[in-house]
Amino acid sequence: MAIGGGVIGDLAGFAAASFARGLRFIQVPTTLLAMVDSSVGGKTGINLAEAKNMVGAFWQPSAVVIDTAALATLPDREYRSGLAEIVKYGVILDAELFGYLEAHASAILARQGACLRHIIARSCELKASVVEQDERETTGLRAILNYGHTFAHAIEAATEYGRWLHGEAVAIGMTMAARLAVELKLLAPADAQRQQQLLERLQLPIAQTTIAPEKLWGLMQHDKKVEQGRLRFILPTRIGHVERRGDVSFTEAISAMTPR
């Protein structure tokens, strides 16, 4: 039984997948990030210095038990970090959820119970639906859950996983991805602005200024989403829908990662 945040869940899941060629295990996530993301979907793993989650296994938990009362003692920064993944679900799959986050941002920051239960349950439903259709990332559908993560994982690796919480890096990565989508004329600037404004209202970072874009690009080449030497980006076309793109040039990516 994995009781804790994402690191505990990933480590316990990896051990369960490996020991005796597989043991049943139960996820009991106690952080918002783990509740809406890592506890659901069966991905388990550990980080290498070069990249995140490079050693691991797909191993589904027998159950996921979520008690939102555990969030009462979660530090503010950790709580806000989890909100980034919920914003992600709204951008990639559910415009209605995105609108709910916009309308209830203050109540969500205040950890109002009904709001929390709604956004956590909906996030789990959305992720489970994708995982059901593409458990092991064989069709490409599950890749949409990586929106913002190609940038985020490079940011985390560049700072040796010590400066930014995962959700904070994802918030910055989503901002970069939306900027890239605008530059490629896939996304209306107004939609990118909506995303940025929501992240700011939820007190999440939208930029980093200490890592050179060229360094991030180099780290991104180690990402699991590199296929045949080309990076695959998940980019929004509107709130509630994204698509995979493998034709992003070095210049376009550097421009999107350059602080504004």
C-alpha positions in Angstrom: 0.0 0.0 0.0 1.5 3.3 -1.1 0.5 6.1 1.2 2.0 9.4 0.2 2.8 11.6 -2.7 4.0 10.7 -6.2 7.5 9.6 -5.3 6.1 7.1 -2.8 3.5 5.9 -5.3 6.0 5.5 -8.1 8.5 3.7 -5.9 6.0 1.3 -4.4 4.5 0.6 -7.8 7.9 -0.1 -9.3 8.7 -2.4 -6.4 5.3 -4.1 -6.7 5.8 -4.6 -10.5 9.3 -6.1 -10.0 9.2 -8.2 -6.9 8.2 -11.8 -7.5 7.3 -10.7 -11.0 4.3 -8.7 -9.7 2.4 -8.0 -6.5 -0.9 -6.3 -6.1 -0.8 -2.9 -4.6 -3.1 0.0 -3.6 -2.5 3.7 -4.2 -3.5 6.1 -1.3 -2.3 9.4 -2.6 -2.0 12.2 -0.1 -0.9 15.1 -2.3 -3.1 16.8 -4.9 -0.6 16.1 -7.7 -0.6 12.4 -6.9 -4.4 12.3 -6.5 -5.1 13.7 -10.0 -2.1 12.3 -11.9 0.5 9.8 -10.7 -1.8 7.5 -8.8 -4.0 6.9 -11.8 -2.7 5.2 -14.9 -0.2 2.6 -13.8 3.0 4.3 -14.7 5.7 3.6 -12.1 9.3 4.6 -12.2 12.4 6.4 -10.9 14.4 9.2 -12.4 17.9 9.1 -13.9 20.2 12.2 -13.8 19.6 12.7 -17.5 15.9 12.4 -17.6 12.7 11.7 -15.7 11.1 8.2 -15.2 13.6 6.4 -17.5 13.5 3.3 -15.4 10.1 1.8 -14.6 7.2 -0.3 -15.5 3.5 -0.2 -16.3 1.7 -1.7 -13.3 -1.9 -0.9 -12.5 -2.9 -0.5 -8.9 -5.7 -2.7 -7.6 -7.4 0.4 -6.2 -6.9 4.1 -5.8 -8.3 5.5 -2.5 -8.5 9.3 -2.3 -9.5 11.2 0.8 -9.5 15.0 0.2 -9.2 15.6 4.0 -5.5 14.7 3.5 -5.1 18.0 1.6 -5.8 20.1 4.8 -2.2 19.8 5.9 -0.6 20.0 2.5 1.7 23.1 2.2 0.4 25.8 0.0 3.2 25.5 -2.6 2.6 21.7 -2.9 -1.1 22.2 -3.2 -0.8 24.8 -6.0 1.6 22.5 -7.8 -1.1 19.9 -8.1 -3.5 22.5 -9.6 -1.2 22.7 -12.7 -2.1 19.1 -13.7 -5.8 19.9 -13.4 -5.4 22.9 -15.7 -3.7 20.5 -18.1 -6.7 18.3 -18.3 -8.9 21.3 -19.0 -6.7 22.4 -21.9 -6.2 19.0 -23.5 -9.7 17.4 -23.0 -12.4 19.4 -21.3 -13.2 23.0 -22.0 -16.0 22.8 -19.5 -13.5 21.9 -16.7 -11.3 24.7 -17.8 -14.2 27.1 -17.5 -15.0 25.7 -14.1 -11.5 26.4 -12.9 -11.7 30.0 -14.2 -15.1 30.5 -12.4 -14.0 29.0 -9.1 -10.3 29.9 -8.9 -10.7 31.7 -5.5 -12.7 28.8 -3.9 -10.2 26.3 -5.3 -7.2 28.2 -3.8 -9.2 28.3 -0.5 -9.5 24.4 -0.7 -13.3 24.6 -0.7 -14.5 21.0 -0.3 -17.1 20.7 -3.0 -14.9 22.4 -5.6 -12.0 20.1 -4.7 -14.1 16.9 -5.0 -15.4 18.0 -8.3 -12.1 18.9 -10.0 -10.3 15.8 -8.5 -13.0 13.4 -9.6 -13.2 14.9 -13.1 -9.4 14.8 -13.5 -9.4 11.2 -12.6 -12.2 10.4 -15.0 -10.4 12.1 -17.8 -7.1 10.4 -17.2 -8.7 7.0 -16.7 -10.6 7.4 -20.0 -7.4 8.0 -21.9 -5.5 5.2 -20.2 -8.3 2.8 -20.9 -7.8 3.4 -24.6 -4.0 3.5 -24.6 -2.6 1.9 -21.5 1.0 1.4 -22.7 1.3 4.4 -25.1 1.0 2.2 -28.2 -1.5 4.3 -30.2 -0.3 7.8 -29.4 -3.4 8.8 -27.6 -1.9 8.7 -24.1 0.8 11.1 -25.2 -1.7 14.0 -24.9 -1.3 13.6 -21.1 2.2 14.9 -21.6 1.1 18.4 -22.5 3.7 20.8 -21.2 5.8 18.0 -19.9 8.5 17.9 -22.7 9.5 21.4 -21.6 8.8 20.7 -17.9 11.0 17.6 -17.7 13.9 19.5 -19.2 13.5 22.3 -16.7 13.5 19.8 -13.8 16.6 18.0 -15.1 18.4 21.3 -15.7 17.9 22.2 -12.0 18.6 18.6 -10.8 15.0 18.3 -9.6 15.8 20.7 -6.8 14.3 24.1 -7.7 10.9 23.6 -9.2 8.1 21.3 -8.0 6.7 19.1 -10.8 3.5 21.1 -11.2 5.4 24.4 -11.2 7.6 23.1 -14.1 4.5 21.9 -15.9 2.9 25.3 -15.6 5.9 26.9 -17.2 6.0 24.1 -19.8 2.4 24.7 -20.7 3.0 28.4 -21.1 5.9 27.6 -23.5 3.8 25.0 -25.4 0.9 27.5 -25.8 3.4 30.1 -27.0 4.8 27.6 -29.6 1.3 26.8 -30.7 0.5 30.5 -31.3 3.7 30.9 -33.2 2.8 27.9 -35.4 -0.7 29.5 -35.9 -2.3 26.5 -34.3 -3.8 28.4 -31.3 -5.5 31.7 -31.1 -3.6 34.2 -28.9 -6.7 34.7 -26.8 -6.7 31.1 -25.8 -3.1 31.2 -24.8 -3.9 34.3 -22.8 -6.7 32.5 -21.0 -4.4 29.7 -20.0 -1.8 32.1 -18.8 -4.3 34.1 -16.8 -5.7 31.0 -15.1 -2.2 29.8 -14.1 -1.5 33.2 -12.7 -4.8 33.3 -10.8 -3.9 29.9 -9.3 -0.5 31.4 -8.2 1.6 29.2 -10.5 4.8 30.3 -12.3 4.6 30.9 -16.0 8.3 31.5 -16.8 11.9 30.7 -15.8 14.8 33.0 -16.5 17.9 31.1 -15.3 18.2 28.2 -17.8 19.3 29.0 -21.4 16.8 27.7 -24.0 19.6 25.9 -25.8 20.4 23.9 -22.7 16.7 22.9 -22.4 16.7 21.9 -26.0 19.7 19.6 -25.4 18.0 18.0 -22.4 14.8 17.5 -24.4 16.6 15.2 -26.7 16.7 12.6 -23.9 13.0 12.7 -23.5 11.0 9.5 -24.0 8.9 11.4 -26.6 11.7 11.5 -29.1 10.8 9.2 -32.0 13.3 8.5 -34.8 15.4 11.4 -33.7 12.5 13.9 -33.7 10.8 15.5 -30.7 7.0 15.1 -30.6 5.2 18.0 -29.0 1.7 18.1 -27.7 0.3 21.5 -28.7 -3.2 23.0 -28.1 -5.4 24.0 -31.0 -8.1 25.4 -28.7 -9.1 25.0 -25.1 -10.2 21.4 -24.8 -8.2 20.0 -27.7 -4.5 19.2 -28.5 -2.6 17.5 -31.3 0.8 15.9 -31.7 3.4 17.7 -33.8 6.7 16.4 -34.9 7.7 19.2 -37.3 8.9 21.8 -34.8 12.2 23.3 -35.7 15.1 24.2 -33.4 14.5 27.9 -34.0 10.7 27.7 -33.2 11.3 25.7 -30.0 14.1 28.1 -28.8 11.8 31.1 -29.5 9.0 29.5 -27.4 11.4 28.9 -24.5 12.9 32.3 -24.5 11.7 34.3 -21.5 9.3 37.2 -22.3 
